[in-house]
């Protein structure tokens, strides 16, 4: 009895430490040691979800008996939902729960989804009767009723859990470092490199080992392995409990943003003063060159000329009186500038949506494309088509260290930029490569289809590897560049939410893919005999090559659009002022709350 009571007291103290901001002992809390436990969760979680998502289309077609186009939409909607739910995870974390509790709670939600998927895949009574969709597709019974319901409930439990966990992994790892300390800032940069490396390793193991298990042992075993891997990730997270620095939630992060819009609308008839120092909450000073800058150490932002209509939220109506206006009628300059930063970043974010639409093709149609080719590598070994998706991550594992070691120092000498090239330049280069990925995919699919239809030959699966190789390089540039771009906005108390915004690009990209598939099928279906470019379950009858060409053109137009918006953003007043003021003022623009996060340099 005494032992049980002592155990209860120990557990209570342990959980109490979780909910507090553990800043009392910088030698014990935070640093790379604490971040390593979060990296463990990141590697295991992506391993579990990638093994399900990247081979899901095979399960949906072969076991649930949905059509090819419908199966592709199920997969893209599932992945899209994961990433749009990242907003919910980021909001709950920054506002109410904190990163740790959000990851722990929704990690178990994700685990329950994996278990339910495994149970359904194992029990024949929860699936339609077995049938070969390739040879006898017209007679196969599609999953409906309770069978379909259980499948979608399990699938979207996984989506809810994964979506809410994802943005908090990077944010919680970043919280273990003090951004205002130069030494800690370097360690923070190392952590982000390690986080993307962990992500790539998790994807690689998922697309090789776990997909191989799914192919040879069955999807029920594969889903069960994903559940076990996710459990290992949660164990890694909890194991670091005593070492974390937990940033306390800030309250609703959306309320200050809403207050700016409401106040600006209510005061829309007011005239903005010519002197920005007359605006409420302005702590600016004017430099010799005429640029308005925030006072040193004020933690405020400089007033900018962009989106002037929002400045009306800072106009004091009752000047000289003791009557205090409601925060829904009067906002500070810094509060308004936060909203301006968010609005300015929207076009950059939007231009990465088409990039992720291309990613959706590599996880759906390209897998089916590989399934229609010769997968034999040796006499007794065949490459699972889903494993082709591991190629971009092999490229990332090799190229990212080379990029940091060789390219960045060389580019830094030429450009003078601390990252070698700016995040905007990095994103643009990635978007350009994405176009060539679709060009390669279209050419190879035309070659494969002609060989199958005209000569009755089956090409080797290695013919479609170039599209994955090119996209791997594209993803290294675009995905990392987008995370870096949003991270450098660093709005106070919104780290998890801003990370979630980058995931929304994936979500919208996959939703756009579903929309394009449906529209293309509808437009190209001229008669009952012609089911459209993607309307048949047989790729030899479909025109996937034409669909790829359409995406290549769309991607190129998107790249041109990005060039315009990147130039527009680069000439924004905020960017110009930051570059003019230099590095000494970056902390003010970063909203770094040093009073809450100040720690010694001795963090391990």
Secondary structure, DSSP 8 states (H G I E B T S, - for coil): -HHHHHHHHHHHHHHHHHHS---S-TTTSSHHHHHHHHHHHHHHHHHHHHHHHTTHHHHHHHTT---HHHHHHHHHHHHHHHHHTHHHHHHHIIIII-HHHHHHHHHHHHHHHHHHHHHHHH-GGGS-----HHHHGGG-----HHHHHHHHHHHHHHHHHHHHHHHHHHHHHHTTS-TTSHHHHHHHHHHHHHHHHHHHHHHHHIIIIIHHHHHHH-HHHHHHHHHHHHHHHHHHHHHTGGG-------S-TTHHHHHHHHHHHHTTTS---SSGGGSTT--EEE-TTS-EEE-TTS------STTGGGGGGG--SSTTSS----TTT---HHHHHHHHHHHHHHHHHHTTHHHHHHHHHHHTHHHHHHHTSB-EEETTEE--GGGGGGHHHHHHHHHHHHIIIIIHHHHHHHH--TTSS-HHHHHHHHHHHHHHHHHHHHHHHHHHHHHHHHS----BGGGGHHHHHHHHHHHHHHHHHHHHHHHTT--TT-HHHHHHHHHHHHHHHHHHHHHHHHHHHHHH--SSS---TT-SS-TTTS-HHHHHHHHHHHHHHHHHHHHHHHHHHHTSHHHHHHHHH-GGGHHHHTT--HHHH---TT--
